[in-house]
Amino acid sequence: MMILATDLDGTFLGGSNQHKEQLYSMIRDNEDFRLIFVTGRGVESVLPLLNDPVIPRPDYIICDVGATVLDGVTLEPIQPIQNNIEIKWPGKEAVMKMLEDVKGIRLQAVPQQRRCSFFFDDDRIREKVARLEKELGCDIILSANKFLDVLPADVNKGSTLRKLCDLLRVPQQDVLVAGDTLNDLSLYGVGFKGVVVGEAEPALTEATNRLNDVFQADTAGAGGILEALNHFDDFKSFYQKKSVPKKVSNESTQLVMLYHRFPFETVEENGKMVRRSPKSPNGILPTLTNFFKTNRPGLWIAWQEKQNEDQNAENFYIDQELYPHLQASPVLMDKEDIDIFYKLFSKEAFWPAIFSFIEKVQFNHEHWEHYLKINRRFAEKAAAEAEPNAMVWIHDYNLWMVPGYLRQLRPDLTIGFFHHTAFPAANTFNIIPWRAEIIGSLLQCDYISFHIPRYVENFVDVVQSLMPVTVTERISCSPRFLTYSTAMGIGSMAREIDTGRRKVRLGANPVGVHVDYISELMEKEETKEMIAELKKNTSGKKTIISIERLDYVKGPLEKIKAFGQFLDEHPALHGKVELINICTPPAKGMKIYEQIQHELEQAIGQINGRYSRIDWVPIHFFFRSFTFEEVLAYYAISDVAWITPLRDGLNLVAKEYIAVQGQNPESEGALVLSEFAGASVEMADAILTNPYDNKSMMESLLRALVMNKQERQIRMQRMYQNINHYNIEFWADEFMDELKKSGV
């Protein structure tokens, strides 16, 4: 076993990226390698490093220039060492009072405990150190010609490290210390082997030059530590010289897609299993596969249910004729894995938190470990099969931890991440016990994208609650997005943040709909016949359409209750309006939604029982899946689309309704849209409503029903122009363009 006890800034965190990657990988891969951070930073300044998946987590942390010593996993103080230090400290107030008349020193605005750290700009302070130490009963350390640290007597980095090693019964010859400033001097000449890394403070180099077992490295930072491992005979077995990879082109055209499903469906035909294009109406999958219609090499990684224990995860071509260089690379999972990963944990822990339904959150720490295992498998698959310098596009919260694992394994890759859901602010997201690990992983991306600017700002809010970052670029959200006229609007958003270790680009890229595909389906004879038949059945009434998946996030029960109150207050509309509510069942096994289904059906039954007549039923409720052609037909005959989720990452139903209605310049459809749907900030001409306020819900619905024809048509045509321009192809191309620029 060996212990590396290292300073951070300029030492363990310093040097070239190549040397850091080599050293960090060496530590992670060797079970006999122990790591101790020995730093002048305060605890709170160290915490962000612990959540960076690329930086190995230390076994112990000595911080505050030796005044704090913690277990690196639990962050609990190491006793009795910590108490003995505490006894010696007179307290900040006493130190500040004693130094109030000392000129030329300024307190550092950094986290600090059991020490007071200052800047000094008057070199004459050196003459006063001995007197001040005696008066304070403390030690004073000067370093880098600008730092002055007041510490408990006989406490410094070296003394605390010696006490920790004694407590752990670690032989001194098993310890290598590393530093770069005079602040680190106490680590040397006390029995440990040491390295002063290249580009160190000259005063430290001079002070250690004649000490036994101290190696003066030529290379800065992590490279200097690697030199020392290779220099000392006791540590050579821990040094693993990695071969320098052959030079490759700076660019790769390969695109690696990580998604929760493959871009095909497997069905049985004539006793054989065949692959078909998905029936998914939103166009995301076919749009993503379009990137591979040229000669672009590609890999599509998704989970696949294991059919038997002997099944191998072999790659196969998805459709060699259409996509000549696109292969599917399955991550095989058994049914129990899928149920825990997708149907239980993600939906019980993350889904309610993402959409701010914190009362529904359930955290299971065993399931979190399972989630990590699955994410690691995705990352290992991508790392093993991606070309050098390839681009990787990861999709959605199910794979939040993949970027962190992947960056460890393949630092050459350009990594992008798109959130298909909302993203909450810090006071909501931070209820997740693993918030720091998740954010640490996401910050390994080169580009992170969300639907709308509000989610970008929420993400930055979360990051800033966990670590110091600098917003290095901001842009205005207008004119593309609404700013202050809706609940989800915002005036400007961060475009780039700097974590101090890497820069991360951010973007708002709302998904569009497949307008051309919808146009094509609308021209089919079967669709036209369905529209004609539906018009007969709804003739003489104003038809309100509402389509959503069964989910408390979509607010189906709140909408039904609002419609019941609407009928109460507008008896003149009885027999003249009807609500068609199509509610798509959730995936099988989603028990979390059973209660809301029961309550929804009960509420609809009560309203219909109260108001129905022989010639009129106010609510037509369909709890089943419809074909996309059937859905389009309902869009076409509806006078109002009443889309009122309590929360929604975007809402493609609203855009699909516009795509259908807008194709006919004479159409009179009106869109009522929740201002808590992400799409609301794109829809200046929608009638926005607050789904938490029944008065707003009823007034907006009434407004849509009585609005004059000309205004309805003008609004619809403007919205159609918008969604036709920002369509599904625009979304995919915009994301890829941003990802390419981020990787440069």
Disulfide bonds with the S-S distance in Angstrom:
none
